[in-house]
Amino acid sequence: MNNKAQELNLTQTHFVTPHGLDDENHYTTAYELALLTDYALKNETFKNIVATKTITINVNGHPRTISNTNELLGNLNGVYGVKTGFTFNAGRCLVSSCKRNGMDIIVVVLGADTKNQRTRDSINVINYIYDNFEYVNISDYINKSFAEYQTYYQANVHLNKTTTTPCTELSQLDNYDFPLKQNSVSTLKTKFYTLNEVSAKIKPEGKIGCMTIYYEDEILCSMDIILKNELKQNGWDYYLLKILREFKFNFSA
């Protein structure tokens, strides 16, 4: 379990026993529980189990009906899991997964004094998210910002021993849809970091910078800026023409 926690980069999680009873060396955080849950839900068997409200099994030839203790399952729109929990130190806990209108979320409530409080807080957080957030595709914002910067960059970059204008493109993101507060695209900010000087030493497909998008002062995503074309090094004819032009200018003066 600890090896898996390290594999998932859960730096604030440590297991002592599989049953999870209180121990000072057995701990995690709400955020890392959400990350762990996201990973677990990719397992279809696990996903089906936590979504099951009741099931009848056979124990030594006798039928027995088992009921899920997740009070939101079947009672709140979109909830399909995941797990309740309780110890004296942890209090009443609930990890919920919910999907509405294509937006899939995980909500973690820890340390509630009562089951009713745990239920109320979970419902309030879930409804708040769906009332105030939406998935926004930022591809148009990215393309517009990058096109404007390309024009600026080509006009201002210093060409070292080359006269070829650098053409650039962005690396691709795995996903362009991000959960943002409703009507908040205008608050996005973009920063560019690029080489001030380029030369023929930089080959096509080489990284010459990056474009980073910030949302509420936090990094939302970042893309590499890639050189598309070959920057040809100036040859002897270029320098000969340059000398002749300078000689002509000096002679005329």
N, C-alpha and C positions, 0 to 999 in steps of 0.2 A: 504493500500500500504506500509506503514511503518512497519507494522507487518510482511508483506511478506519479506521486505528487511532484517529485523532482522532474520527471519527464514532462509534466504539464506546467512546469514553472510556478508551482504553488509554494512560494517562499515563506508564507505565514501559516503553513499547514504541517502538522506532525501527528502521526498516529501511534498509539501504544497498544491498543487492543481492537479487535474487529467489532466488538459490540458498542464501543463509544461511551462507556460509562465514565464518570468524572475522574480525571487524572490531570495533574498540573502539566504534564508533558503531552497531553492529548488535546490539541487545539486547532482552530482554523478561524477564518473570518467570513463575514457575510459575502463579501465579494468573491472569495476563493471557493466558497460553497456554490456560488452561481457558476463559476468557471467549471467546477467539477461536474455539476449537474448538466451543463451544456455538453460536456464530453460524454457523460453517461447516456444522455438521450439519443445519441447517435447509434446506440445499441438497440435494435428493434425489439429484442426480447425484454430488455429493461423498460423501454418505452411503453410496451403493451401491458406489462405488469403494473406500473404505477398509474396507468390510465383505467385500470379495472376497478369498478366500484364494489362489486361483490362477485364471488365465485364459489361454487360448490365442489369440494374435493372429496376424495374417498380415503378414509383412515381406517385401516384394518377391517375393510368391508362395510364401514359405516359412513354415510354421507355427512359432511360437515360444511356449513356455509361460513365463509370468511368475509368480513366486511372491511373495506378500506377506511382507515381512521382520518383520511383527508376530508375535512368538512366542506371544502370548496368544490370537490369533485362532484359533478352532476348538479351543482347548485349555483354556480357562477358561470356566466357565459364565457366559453372559450377555454376554461381550465381543463387540462388533461394530465395533471400530476402535481406534485411529485411525492413529497415525503413529510410526515410529521415527526416530531422528536421531543423528548423531555428528559432532563435530568435535573436534580436540585440546583446545580450551579448554572446550567444553561437556561433553565426556565422552559417555557412553552415555545417551541420553534416550528416553523413551517416554511418549506421551500415549495414554491408554486411555479408551474409552467402554464402559460396562457397564450392563445393565438386568436386574434381577431383581425379581420380585414387584411390578412397577409402579414401582420406584424406579430412576431413571436418574441415573447419576453419571459424572463425568469425573475421572480421576486423572492427575496429571502427576508424573513422576519425572525429575529432571535430575541430571547430574553423576556418574552411576554409573561406577565404574572398569571394570567388565566387563559383558558382556551378561547373564551369569548373575545378577549383583547387581541389574541393572536389572529383570530378570524377577522375582526374589525380592521386591524392594521393592514392585513394582507389585502382585503377588499379595497380599502382606501388607496393604497399604493397602486394596485392594478388599475383601478378606475382613473386615478390621476394621470397615469402614463398614457392611457388611451384617449383621455380628454385633452391632453396637452402636447402630445408628440405625434409625429408622422414620419414615414419613410420619405426621404427626398433624394431624387436622383440629381447629383451635382455635376454630371458630365458636361452640360451646357456651360455652367459656371467655370469649369476647368478649361474648356476649349476657348472661351472668350478671354479669360485672363492670360492664358498662354499665348494666344495670337497677338494680343497687345504687347506682351513682353518680347516676343520674337522680333517685332518691328523695332522696338527700342534696342534690343541686344545687337541686332545686325548693324544698326547705325552707330553704336558706341563701342563695340568690342575692338581691341587693338589687334591688328593682323601682323604677326611676326614672320617676316620672310615669305609671305603668301599674300596674294590678292583675291583669293577665293572667299566669297562670302559664306560663312558657316550656316548650313540649314540644320535645324534641330527638330526633335520630336520627343514626346514624353513616353516613359515606360507605362505599361498598362496596369491598372488596379484589378484585383480579383473581383471587386464589387464597387459599384458607384452609388449604391443606395445606402444612405445613412439615417439613423433615427435622430431627428432634430426637433426642437420645439417648433410648433406650428408658426408659419410666417416669419422664420428667422434666417432665411438664406442671405438676406441683406447684411447680416452681422458677420458673415464669413470674411476672413482676412487671408491674404496670400503673401508669402515671402519667397523671393527667388535668390538662389545662391549659385553663381556661375563664374567660370574663369574670366578674368578681365582680359586675358591675352590668349590667343590660340595660334598654333603653327602646324606645319605639316607633320610634326611628330605625333599629333593626335590622329588616330586612325578612325575610320567610320565605325559606328556602333560603340565608340568610346564615351564614357560618362564625362560631361563637362559641367555638371551642376545638378541642382535639384529644385523642385517646386514643392513647397509645404503649405498646406491649408490649415488654418487655425479656426477653431470654433470655441468661443468663450475662453480665449487664451490657452486652450489646450490643443495639441496637435490632433487633427482629424485624420489626415492622411498625408503621405509624401510620395512623390514620384521622381525618378531620375530624369535628367535632361540629357538626351543622347544626340551625338553628332551623326547626321545622316550621310553627308557627302564627304568626298575626299578633298582635303585641303592641299592643293598642289604647291610645291615649293617653287619660289621664283628661280628662274634659270638665268644664264649669263645674258640672254637677250634683254631680259627685264632691266638688269643693272646697266647694260649698255645704253638703252633708251633713256634711262634715268640720268646717266652722265651727260648724254647729248642734250637733253632738255635743260639741265642745269647750266651746261656750257653755253647754250643758246641764250638763256636768260641772262647770264653774267655778261656775255658779249654785247647783248642789246643794251644792258644797263650802262 
